[in-house]
Amino acid sequence: MSIAAPNAAQPAWRLLLGYVRPHRWTLLLGAVLSLATGAAGLALPLVARGLIDDLSHDRTITGALLMMSALVVANAALGALGSYVLRRTAESVVLGARRALSSYLLRLRIPAVDRTEPGDLMARVTSDTTLLREVTTDSLVGLGTGGLTLVATIVMMGLVDPVLLGVTLAVIVGAGTVLGVIVPRINKASRRAQDAVGVMGASLERVLGALRTIKASGAEHREERNLHAAAEESWRQSVSAAKWSAAAGNTAGLAMQIAFITVLAVGGARVATGAVEVGTLVAFLLYVFYLMSPIQQVVGAITQYQTGAAALTRIQEALALPAEPSSARPAPLPAADAEPAALAFEEVRFRYDDDLPYVHHGVTFAVPARGMTAFVGPSGAGKTTVFSLIERFYDPESGVITLDGRDTADWDLTELRSAIGYVEQDAPVLSGSLRDNLLLGSPEADEEALTRVVKTTRLDGLVARLPRGLDTLVGHRGTKLSGGERQRVAIARALLRRPRLLLLDEATSQLDAVNEAALRDTVADVARTTTVLVVAHRLSTVTMADRIVVMDAGRVRAVGTHRELVAGDPLYAELAATQFLATTGAG
């Protein structure tokens, strides 16, 4: 199921119908079965009245008893089947919502993710979508079938005795007035409760994502207090919603008890005066009892809808976040003999948000196809941002970025990224097996290519040591691997994509000298057939580059070879001397 161009201003019932529409026929079947169950129940008081009349006139009651038995069995069978159909449909609605929301979240633009707590988004996929199960069966179907059954019951009660019906309706109208005050409070409390669940999820994700740091800092008790505070706020809001829901349910129950007592008193007086017979009063009382079920169903539907409306609003808020365009299928990876890519920045200006300072102030440089280009400069110069802009994680505020002479904004996003291999600074590894991580960007790679890349990145020794080789689980975020091993996994993953443009952001920072030298040779070899861009601080990596782009304070201040820049750019000369001395001192 896909939801295009979401509109957060849509009323909740329209949003609900959007999720239900693909399952409307099975939902209708469940509703029909529920109505049939109600019809069987409505016939029981009439048969009971006939049975009492037969008893009072000494007639046989065998037929009436058989009819009542058949109605009871039919009621149970139809009720069970209808309940299964409705619950199965509700689960399908939840599945559709989770698929739509999870697919959409994967396409979110990076700036939208930067401004949102991941834990809160997780709560919207898990907790909020779960509420659609109840709102589909209890609210949508419950309101329909319960409402129809309620109307049918009232009609039958009018046929039995209009006077007693008037007494019953007076009580119901009074209860409805009270419910009109309670229901809006349920909506408000439910929304706050769901928001509190999102905050709690965000707090938990924050803690688990940095658990080692928290333990090393001795901050467990402080973070524990924060988690408990979030959990308690969720509890308070949920209790508030439960309080008003209970008040609504009890109001309906109390109304029916008052109606029963009133009907019994008025009906007893009418029997005493001979206005109605005992059988009629018994039948009407049975209808009063039967009326409790549809009334509670309708009240439950309304209260459940308030909870579901809050969840639907939160789901739609997530679907309204800015997202990248989706593609029907991933673009094919470049062929093994594909030409390397040429890149150029022309007067690019960029900042991460409107209230933040500019990171790039008119950045301009050109990188020819093939060879290695290194980006150097002080921390905060905007080097990593260059890579983020190339990948179109962000778009520049002004200026043009071209790949092969074509503005990256004009490229199909999946086609653009399929041509690029990117190794991030922190080299993230996903939970799963080593093989899964290596094949993340190129699942169609054969065993020969995988073995070659593993050997090239010197992961073959690690694979030999692991108990299940490539199929060994690496733990959450690759915790079973060292920092250097994670970097080599990230590099191998990028190389498997056969990129026309390879981006390496501090890709060897956690490697020892032997593995760094080996991978440096590998990168140099790759640079002969593709275009390699490297953000580096180590002099050994920089000096082997074909060209070096020196950045400072969001600008390109110089471009040249190591020899040219040492002689012609004071900042580069200082950086090179500092790193050279640090390397010498360490040796």
Buried (B, 14 or more C-beta within 10 A) or exposed (E): BEBEEBEEEBEBBEBBEBBBEEBEEBBBBBBBBBBBBBBBBBBBBBBBBBBBBBEEEEEEBEEBEEBBEEBEEBBEBBBEBBBEBBBBBBBBBBBBBBBBBBBBBEBBBBBBBEEBBBBBBBBBBEBBBEBBBBBBBBBBBBBBBBBBBBEBBBEBBBEBBEBBBEBBBEBBEBBBEBBEEBBEBBBBBBBBBBBBBBBBBBBBBBBEBBEEEBEEEEBEEEBEEBBEEBBEBBEBBBEBBBBBBEBBBEBBBEBBEBBBEBBBEBBEEBBEEEEBBBBBBBBBBBBBEBBBBBBBBBBBBBBBBBBBBBBBBBBBBBBBBEBBEEEEEEBEBBEEEBBBBBBBBBEBBBBBEEEEEBBBBBBBBBBBBBBBBBBBBEEEBBBBBBBBBBBBBBEBEEBBBBBBEEEBEEBEBBEBBBBBBBBBBBBEBEEBBBBBBBBBBBEEBEEEBBEBBBEBBBBEEBBEEBEEBBEBBBEBBBEBBEEBBBBBBBBBBBBBBBBBBBBBBBBBBBBEEEBBEBBBEBBBEBBEBBBBBBBBBBBBBBBBBBBBBBBBBBBBBBBBEBEBBBEEBEBBEEBBEEBBEEEEEEE
